Amino acid sequence: MNDTLHELTAVTDAVPPWAASVVIFALAVGAAILVHRYVFAAFTRLVARRDLFWRSLVSRTGRPLLLAVIMLALLAASAIAPLTNFQTLILRRALVIALVVLVAQTASAALHIWTTVHLRRFKLDSEDNLLARKHVTQTRILRRVADILIVIVAVGAVLMTFESVRQYGVSLLASAGVAGIILGLALQTVLKNLFAGIQLAITQPIRIDDVLIVEGEWGRVEEITATYVVVQIWDWRRLVVPLSYFIEKPFQNWTRESASIIGQVTIPLDYRAPIDAIRRKAREIAEASPLWDRDVFSVQVVEFGESAMQLRVIISARDAGRAWNLRCDIREKLVTWLQAEYPEALPVTRVELPRGQERTESSTPADWPLHADKA
């Protein structure tokens, strides 16, 4: 054995250092590829009968696992390769930094796989999607926050690979107060929106696909990022609002607890309008429409004016879009029916002439004395 070691030492001494290093690293890479092949095959068989998350995780992390095994093999090979101290230091530091970045990417990928698998159980396009909107909103916001934390931890781990950071750690902690104040002032808006995002994920005043009235605009929550919310306006415009807006300012949420909503149709009518007949016709229109959810319906006279009264129809629907279309449907069909059956029920302008005075063809409305109200 000693003779063999002496012969190997003599051979390696005869080979230039750079060539020996190349051979050692090449052998290490080859061994790492072989180890990865067997390890990955074993993991694949192990999770074959597990749930979708573990199978997807092993499938998606095959290449990162190969890179990690190669890096570990190169770290081990750097201990026996004929490198200078400076070369060994640079190589090891680069490999450690690469490993930290790789671990961070793998953690982010695992988080992405978990959120994707988790959200597959919920459908936003279902009729009653309140639970789905709750889980989708929480998952997406917390995932973005977790991604930010992964980046922060990875950057901190990379910085800790430098001896100067570790050596002067006490000094850095002593100056953390001043640095924190400066950083807080510089990133005040970003940090405010970040913490607002965490608060929104917990309390959930808004969710994905919620119907909102924001800044006088009607729209749906299309996307919630780590710093802002995208609201799709009814005419396809996008209103971008910072997260802190929904913590600091009032807004309307039409789907906070349920997507169902009550709509109203207000119609001005003459005092000669037959209320009972209109009520029956409005009920007939509502029952014939598939948009009505059969929950709320009412026809009431809500106001008297000098020349007309206000009739209000309130009716419920499963969501805001159906309520809008149902209101338009009732409004159009009621007016058409009134024009055909009770034209006198529509608002008119009354003009009363003095007794004994008749209107001639040459006279104009401007010449007629008014003695009654105008509608």
Residue pairs with C-beta under 8 A, 6 or more apart in sequence:
12 20
12 82
15 23
17 82
17 83
20 81
20 82
21 81
21 82
21 83
24 77
24 80
24 81
25 74
25 77
25 81
27 77
28 70
28 73
28 74
28 76
28 77
29 70
29 73
29 74
31 73
32 66
32 69
32 70
32 72
32 73
32 74
33 66
33 69
33 70
35 69
35 73
36 65
36 66
36 69
36 70
39 65
39 69
40 58
40 62
40 65
40 66
43 58
44 58
44 59
47 54
47 55
47 57
47 58
48 55
51 117
52 117
53 113
53 114
53 117
56 113
56 117
57 110
57 113
60 109
60 113
61 106
61 109
61 110
64 102
64 105
64 106
64 109
67 98
67 102
68 99
68 102
68 103
71 95
71 98
71 99
71 102
72 99
74 91
74 95
75 92
75 95
75 96
78 88
78 91
78 92
78 95
81 88
83 91
93 161
93 162
96 161
97 158
97 161
100 154
100 157
100 158
100 161
101 154
101 158
103 154
104 150
104 151
104 153
104 154
107 150
108 147
108 150
111 143
111 146
111 147
111 150
112 143
115 139
115 140
115 143
118 135
118 139
119 135
119 136
119 139
122 129
122 131
122 132
122 135
122 136
123 129
123 132
124 132
124 133
124 136
124 208
124 209
126 132
127 318
128 259
129 209
129 259
130 255
130 257
130 258
130 259
133 207
133 208
133 209
133 210
133 255
134 204
134 207
136 207
136 208
136 209
137 200
137 201
137 204
137 206
137 207
137 208
137 224
138 201
138 202
138 204
140 208
140 224
141 197
141 198
141 200
141 201
141 224
141 226
142 198
142 201
144 197
144 225
144 226
145 194
145 197
145 198
145 201
145 226
148 194
148 226
159 165
160 166
165 172
184 191
189 242
190 227
192 244
193 226
193 227
193 228
193 242
193 243
193 244
194 226
194 227
196 242
196 243
196 244
196 246
196 247
197 224
197 225
197 226
197 227
197 243
199 247
200 206
200 224
200 243
200 246
200 247
205 246
205 247
205 253
205 256
206 212
206 221
206 224
206 229
206 246
206 253
207 221
207 255
208 221
208 222
208 223
208 224
209 220
209 221
209 255
210 220
210 221
210 253
210 254
210 255
210 256
211 218
211 219
211 220
211 253
211 254
211 255
211 259
211 319
211 320
212 218
212 219
212 220
212 221
212 231
212 251
212 252
212 253
212 254
213 251
213 252
213 254
214 231
214 239
214 241
214 245
214 251
214 252
215 239
215 241
217 231
217 233
217 237
217 239
218 233
218 234
218 320
219 231
219 232
219 233
219 234
219 239
220 231
220 232
221 229
221 230
221 231
221 232
222 230
222 231
222 232
222 238
223 229
223 230
224 230
224 243
226 243
227 242
227 243
228 240
228 241
228 242
228 243
229 240
229 241
229 242
229 243
229 245
229 246
230 238
230 239
230 240
231 238
231 239
231 240
231 241
232 238
232 239
233 239
245 251
254 261
254 320
255 261
255 319
255 320
259 318
259 319
259 320
260 293
260 295
260 316
260 317
260 318
260 319
261 316
261 317
261 319
261 320
261 323
262 296
262 314
262 315
262 316
262 323
263 314
263 315
263 316
263 317
263 323
263 324
263 326
263 327
264 312
264 313
264 314
264 315
264 327
265 312
265 313
265 314
265 315
265 327
265 330
265 331
265 334
266 302
266 310
266 311
266 312
266 313
267 310
267 311
267 312
267 313
267 331
267 334
267 335
268 305
268 308
268 309
268 310
268 311
268 347
269 278
269 308
269 309
269 310
269 311
269 345
269 346
269 347
270 308
270 309
270 344
270 345
270 346
270 347
270 348
270 375
271 308
271 309
272 344
272 345
273 309
273 311
273 338
273 342
273 344
273 345
274 342
274 345
275 299
275 301
275 311
277 341
277 342
278 299
278 311
278 334
278 338
278 345
279 299
281 334
281 337
282 299
282 313
282 330
282 334
283 297
283 299
285 329
285 330
285 333
285 334
286 292
286 297
286 315
286 326
286 330
289 326
289 329
289 330
291 317
291 322
291 323
291 325
291 326
291 329
292 315
292 316
292 317
292 326
293 316
293 317
293 318
293 322
295 316
296 314
296 315
296 316
297 313
297 314
297 315
297 316
298 313
298 314
298 315
299 311
299 312
299 313
300 311
300 312
300 314
301 309
301 310
301 311
301 312
302 310
302 311
302 312
303 309
303 310
304 310
306 373
306 375
307 347
307 349
307 350
307 373
307 374
307 375
308 347
308 375
313 330
313 334
315 323
315 326
315 327
315 330
316 323
317 323
317 326
338 345
338 346
339 346
347 375
348 375
349 374
349 375
350 372
350 373
350 374
350 375
351 365
351 368
351 370
351 372
352 370
352 371
352 372
353 359
353 368
353 369
353 371
354 369
354 371
357 369
359 368
